[in-house]
Amino acid sequence: MARTDHYVGLNAWAKKLVHDIHSVNEKGIRTFLDGRQESFDRNVEVNLVKVENIGEISVLHCKWFPMYRYTMPDGTVFEEYLQASPWSGGPHLYMGLVRVTQGKRKYRRVVKESLWTDSEMGC
């Protein structure tokens, strides 16, 4: 039986939170290295959440899976953490979110809505 790593990631609620996608209209002028200019007017989708890689998880087959910090437009910060890694033909990596607050100390509080349930994880 083949064993492999399974990155499941965040649940649907958490994905929606950290992917705050908005359609915007961009207008501008592109200047090429040879001096030519070209105007553009386009509609694009942008994520208003700042996403930073803050580390990696190494698992069974030496694969590396990134972990992220999400900074919301209002300055609220969330970070991913490994909620659980049940085994079924290899580890299944279920990620959750913690809300990070800083004062004199850095505090992390689990965001309950971001947690996978036991039944969703097959436990």
DRENDO-1510 file (C-alpha; in Angstrom, 1 decimal, always signed):
<recs>
REC; n; res; u; v; w
REC; 1; MET; +0.0; +0.0; +0.0 .
REC; 2; ALA; +1.4; +3.4; -1.0 .
REC; 3; ARG; +1.7; +6.0; +1.7 .
REC; 4; THR; +1.8; +9.6; +0.8 .
REC; 5; ASP; +1.4; +13.0; +2.5 .
REC; 6; HIS; -2.0; +14.7; +2.1 .
REC; 7; TYR; -2.3; +18.5; +2.6 .
REC; 8; VAL; -5.9; +19.3; +3.3 .
REC; 9; GLY; -5.3; +22.9; +4.5 .
REC; 10; LEU; -7.9; +25.3; +5.9 .
REC; 11; ASN; -11.6; +24.6; +6.1 .
REC; 12; ALA; -14.1; +26.5; +3.8 .
REC; 13; TRP; -14.8; +29.1; +6.5 .
REC; 14; ALA; -11.2; +30.0; +7.0 .
REC; 15; LYS; -10.4; +30.0; +3.2 .
REC; 16; LYS; -13.2; +32.5; +2.7 .
REC; 17; LEU; -11.9; +34.7; +5.5 .
REC; 18; VAL; -8.3; +34.9; +4.2 .
REC; 19; HIS; -9.2; +35.2; +0.5 .
REC; 20; ASP; -11.0; +38.6; +0.5 .
REC; 21; ILE; -11.1; +38.8; -3.3 .
REC; 22; HIS; -12.5; +42.0; -5.0 .
REC; 23; SER; -12.8; +43.1; -8.6 .
REC; 24; VAL; -11.0; +46.3; -9.3 .
REC; 25; ASN; -10.4; +48.5; -12.3 .
REC; 26; GLU; -6.7; +49.3; -13.1 .
REC; 27; LYS; -5.8; +52.2; -15.4 .
REC; 28; GLY; -2.2; +53.2; -16.2 .
REC; 29; ILE; +0.7; +53.4; -18.6 .
REC; 30; ARG; +3.2; +50.7; -19.1 .
REC; 31; THR; +6.7; +51.9; -20.1 .
REC; 32; PHE; +8.9; +49.5; -21.9 .
REC; 33; LEU; +12.8; +49.5; -21.6 .
REC; 34; ASP; +13.1; +50.9; -25.1 .
REC; 35; GLY; +10.9; +53.9; -24.1 .
REC; 36; ARG; +7.7; +52.9; -25.8 .
REC; 37; GLN; +4.5; +53.4; -23.7 .
REC; 38; GLU; +1.3; +51.6; -23.8 .
REC; 39; SER; -1.9; +52.5; -21.9 .
REC; 40; PHE; -4.0; +49.9; -20.2 .
REC; 41; ASP; -7.5; +49.7; -18.7 .
REC; 42; ARG; -8.3; +46.4; -17.2 .
REC; 43; ASN; -10.5; +44.6; -14.6 .
REC; 44; VAL; -8.6; +42.3; -12.3 .
REC; 45; GLU; -9.3; +40.4; -9.1 .
REC; 46; VAL; -7.1; +41.2; -6.1 .
REC; 47; ASN; -6.9; +39.8; -2.6 .
REC; 48; LEU; -7.1; +42.6; +0.0 .
REC; 49; VAL; -5.4; +40.3; +2.6 .
REC; 50; LYS; -1.6; +40.4; +2.8 .
REC; 51; VAL; -0.3; +36.9; +2.7 .
REC; 52; GLU; +3.2; +36.0; +4.0 .
REC; 53; ASN; +5.0; +32.7; +4.3 .
REC; 54; ILE; +6.0; +32.1; +7.9 .
REC; 55; GLY; +7.4; +28.6; +7.9 .
REC; 56; GLU; +7.0; +25.1; +6.7 .
REC; 57; ILE; +5.8; +21.7; +7.9 .
REC; 58; SER; +7.9; +18.7; +7.1 .
REC; 59; VAL; +6.1; +15.4; +7.1 .
REC; 60; LEU; +6.6; +11.7; +6.2 .
REC; 61; HIS; +8.1; +11.9; +2.7 .
REC; 62; CYS; +10.2; +14.9; +3.4 .
REC; 63; LYS; +7.8; +17.1; +1.6 .
REC; 64; TRP; +7.6; +20.7; +2.8 .
REC; 65; PHE; +4.2; +22.4; +3.1 .
REC; 66; PRO; +4.1; +26.2; +3.7 .
REC; 67; MET; +2.4; +27.9; +6.6 .
REC; 68; TYR; +1.1; +31.5; +6.2 .
REC; 69; ARG; +0.3; +34.7; +8.1 .
REC; 70; TYR; -2.7; +36.7; +6.9 .
REC; 71; THR; -2.9; +40.4; +7.6 .
REC; 72; MET; -6.5; +41.7; +7.1 .
REC; 73; PRO; -7.2; +45.2; +5.7 .
REC; 74; ASP; -8.1; +46.4; +9.2 .
REC; 75; GLY; -4.7; +45.1; +10.6 .
REC; 76; THR; -6.1; +41.9; +12.2 .
REC; 77; VAL; -3.5; +39.1; +11.9 .
REC; 78; PHE; -4.2; +35.4; +11.6 .
REC; 79; GLU; -1.6; +32.6; +11.3 .
REC; 80; GLU; -2.0; +29.0; +10.2 .
REC; 81; TYR; -1.1; +26.2; +12.6 .
REC; 82; LEU; -1.3; +22.4; +12.3 .
REC; 83; GLN; -4.6; +21.5; +14.0 .
REC; 84; ALA; -4.4; +17.7; +13.4 .
REC; 85; SER; -2.6; +15.1; +11.3 .
REC; 86; PRO; -4.6; +11.9; +11.4 .
REC; 87; TRP; -3.2; +8.9; +9.5 .
REC; 88; SER; -5.0; +7.3; +6.6 .
REC; 89; GLY; -2.5; +6.0; +4.0 .
REC; 90; GLY; -0.2; +8.7; +5.3 .
REC; 91; PRO; -0.6; +11.9; +7.3 .
REC; 92; HIS; -3.5; +14.2; +6.4 .
REC; 93; LEU; -2.6; +17.8; +7.4 .
REC; 94; TYR; -5.6; +19.8; +8.6 .
REC; 95; MET; -4.7; +23.5; +9.2 .
REC; 96; GLY; -6.5; +25.9; +11.5 .
REC; 97; LEU; -6.1; +29.6; +12.3 .
REC; 98; VAL; -5.0; +31.5; +15.3 .
REC; 99; ARG; -5.6; +35.2; +15.8 .
REC; 100; VAL; -2.4; +37.0; +16.8 .
REC; 101; THR; -2.4; +40.0; +19.1 .
REC; 102; GLN; +0.6; +41.9; +20.3 .
REC; 103; GLY; +1.3; +44.1; +23.2 .
REC; 104; LYS; +4.2; +43.5; +25.4 .
REC; 105; ARG; +3.7; +39.8; +24.6 .
REC; 106; LYS; +2.5; +38.0; +21.5 .
REC; 107; TYR; -0.8; +36.2; +22.1 .
REC; 108; ARG; -2.4; +33.5; +19.9 .
REC; 109; ARG; -6.0; +32.6; +20.2 .
REC; 110; VAL; -7.6; +29.7; +18.2 .
REC; 111; VAL; -10.3; +30.8; +15.9 .
REC; 112; LYS; -13.1; +28.3; +16.6 .
REC; 113; GLU; -14.8; +28.7; +13.2 .
REC; 114; SER; -11.5; +27.7; +11.5 .
REC; 115; LEU; -11.4; +24.3; +13.2 .
REC; 116; TRP; -12.1; +21.0; +11.4 .
REC; 117; THR; -14.6; +18.8; +13.2 .
REC; 118; ASP; -13.7; +15.2; +14.0 .
REC; 119; SER; -16.2; +13.9; +11.5 .
REC; 120; GLU; -14.7; +16.1; +8.7 .
REC; 121; MET; -11.3; +14.7; +9.6 .
REC; 122; GLY; -12.7; +11.1; +9.6 .
REC; 123; CYS; -11.9; +10.6; +13.3 .
</recs>
